[in-house]
């Protein structure tokens, strides 16, 4: 039972890109929950004058959520998978949204440089070989007082939530993924969540990376105790919007 990493994982996402939007669409609340996490960044004035990073943008669902709550902001959306990124970029976007292919670990080499006023990372950190290094890099990219919102499958630690996650994956997610020829990726989804931090453990990891004002907020519905928003500040002296 291995968890996919690096190039193998990117290749699996490349292959799944053609059906990814259709599969996540059957998840009740998927897009609404992304928008909820984006709203929790509390970006002022529709994002006017702000520069935002969507890290691990996939096919653009998280980018759309971020743009929905901050339509006036400049958004740089990054993903390691060429296939997922191609599907994201092919959608309709204003000129303030740009897409960059890069692993989260090599942003500088790809020309992604700060400062950013906020970073949004959805379903990213459990897929990283070194989440601590990426948290440190994200903090370095943030402007003073910059905000981080991590939207992630981080189980509560309660046995009941782990049983619900297992049941949903075994009965729905994995069979659907196998049906469209991407069983490997969706088996990875189950295992990566099961092996990753609980919500409180990830919050502690975020604090160790130097972030402050770290909070964990749940999602409503069946994903309560399964998906959380972890909010944090860069921990630097806040100077207000640039």
C-alpha positions, 0 to 999 in steps of 0.5 A: 500500500504505497502513496504516490509521490512526485513524478508518478503522482503528477502523471496520475493526475495528468491521466485523470484530468479528463474526468476529474471535474465530472467526478468531483461534481458528484461530491455534494458541496465540493465547490461550495466548500472551496468557496467557504475556505476562500471566504475565510481568508477575509480578503477586503474590497473584492481583492482590489490591489491584492496579489494571491497565490492558488497553490495546487490549483488542479483543474481550476476549481480552487482558482474559481473559488478564489476569484469568486471571493476576490474578483479584483485581485491578481491571481497566480495559479500553480500546479505540477500536473500539465494535464490538470493545468491544461484543463484549468487554463482552457476555461474562461478567465479574466486577464488577472488570472495566470497559470504556471506549471510547477511543483510546489517545491520549485516555485522560484525556479518557475518564476513564481515570486512574492510577495503575495497577500494571501495563499490558498492551497486546496488538497495539496499538502497531503500529496507533498513529500516534504510539507514542512519545506513547502510551508516554510516556502509559502511563509517566505512568499507572503507579505507582512501580515499575509494570510494562508488558507489550507483546504484539506482532507485532515481527519478530526482524529475521531474514529467515527470520522475515519470510518465515514471516510473509509466507507465513502472511499470504498463504496463510492470514490474508488469504484468511480475512479476505477470505472473511468480508468484512474483507480490508482489515483483514487486509491492514493486519495484514500491512503494519503488522507488516512496517513496524513496529519489530523486537523490539529496535527497539521495546525501544529505543523503550521505553527512550527513553520512560524505561522501565527493566529492558526485556527482550524475550522470545519466544513458542514455536511458529511465532510464535518470532521473530514475536511477542514480549513486551516487558517494562519497569518505569516507572523510578520508585522502587518502593514495592511494591504499593499 
